Amino acid sequence: MKTKHILLLLLTLAQPTLHAQELTLEQARTLALEQNKDIRKSQLTLEQTRHDVSAYKANYYPKLNLMAADFYSTAKGDLSITGGNLPIFTLNPTTGTYVPNVTPHPDGTYTLNQYALFPDKTIEYKVQNILIAGLQLQQPLYMGGKVGTAYRMSKIGQQMAADNITLTRAQVILRTDEAYVQAVRASQLANVTRHYKSLLDELKKNVESAVRHGLRTRNDLMKVQVRLNEAELSIQRADNGYTLACMNLAHVIGTDHAEPSDTTFANFLTLAPDAQLSLRPEHSILQHKADLAAEQVRLTDSDFLPNLALLAGYSYANGGQVNGRKFIDSGSAYVGVTFKWNILNFGERTHKIRSARAKQQLAQLELEDADEKMTLELRQARNKWEEAQTEVRLTQSALQQAAENLRLSRSNYDAGLEPLSDLLEAQALWQKAAADAVEAQCQQLLAHTRYLKAAGAL
């Protein structure tokens, strides 16, 4: 068989026996990103952090509180005031003041010249229902930097949540590519095995004809039959592997049935230019984690700095009875400033700040260590990608050589210049070369995807 026909056959998938959903790699990625629950969870986390940012931003503005209380009490009682004679004041023309109209005595007593009678008095009171309500406006003036630090921390948390979505998407794409390539590999290997069996079927017919005419022995026919049995078993295993690979692909992308329609991946094999660690979401997340630890130091310190706030409000009270009449029914407004400063804490501030700074240093060391590992991972991923490209070229060359060797071996066998065992070996070598070419193409895509992930470009 001519080399170009073999290569064409290698790149053509067998027609599916089940009516499953055929998907390109791009469609499989899109479905996986839409259906994946981890991405949905990370999106909800981002939405949560957005609300957190808005909530912390609100701390910059005044807060208006409505307060109200209503209670009932059965408490009651009375107060008795003893009456008596009260002096009457008259005007002293000389001094222009009012003085009591009394006559003093040498012993310190006095006689009332004019007086008014003040009778005994009893005051009765009942608490009963009392209502207290009011509005209070509070505006922070200085809280030790706590408000600004908390807001910045919430913004960092939002950025971390966004980076986590990017990281999760890259992980989903990699898992999808792995599942898709596994299905493509199984399909193409099954196709190669079927073609190998077709070569054996054709050879069996020729050997049977030669045996009937006495040109070959039955031993040659048995050798071909053994290879046919092995090929049939290989086809069954390849079909089972393809079925399982399709089931796994369907599970990864979140559908009931799925089959790959792509057989080559040339459109996806483009390197990202100038890969940088700063593009990786893992680096960004760890950098934000270090920034968060730095802000935590400021937040800890703010707990021990002065707090200053402005208060203003209005309150109203109603209730209570005195001698059957309502006692309280009025409102009042107020304005003031509150100040608080923790000036004695027996070393609590020092130790808490030192603990927060230690956590900051740990986060920075974790970032540096991760950067070194990611640099190594990026170099390894690029090496794997370059090796995969080389392997594809070598396996394609080996496949062409195996196809030419098979053609020559078949020609020599037909001419009686080569034994059957050499032809069978040539067919087996072609099958192995074709399988190696399939494996190399599949590994090339995976190496490319892993490189893009390591470069932060996936």
Secondary structure, 3 states (H helix, E strand, C coil): CCHHHHHHHHCCCCCCCCCCCEECHHHHHHHHHHHCHHHHHHHHHHHHHHHHHHHHHHHHCCEEEEEEEEEEEEEEEEEEECCEEEECEEEECCCCEEEECEEECCCCCEEECCEEEECCEEEEEEEEEEEEEEEEEEEEEECCCHHHHHHHHHHHHHHHHHHHHHHHHHHHHHHHHHHHHHHHHHHHHHHHHHHHHHHHHHHHHHHHHHHHCCCCCHHHHHHHHHHHHHHHHHHHHHHHHHHHHHHHHHHHHCCCCCEECCCCCHHHCCCCCCCCHHHCHHHHHHHHHHHHHHHHHHHHHHCCCCEEEEEEEEEEEEEEEECCEEEEEEEEEEEEEEEECCCCCCCHHHHHHHHHHHHHHHHHHHHHHHHHHHHHHHHHHHHHHHHHHHHHHHHHHHHHHHHHHHHHHHHHHHCCCCCHHHHHHHHHHHHHHHHHHHHHHHHHHHHHHHHHHHCCCC
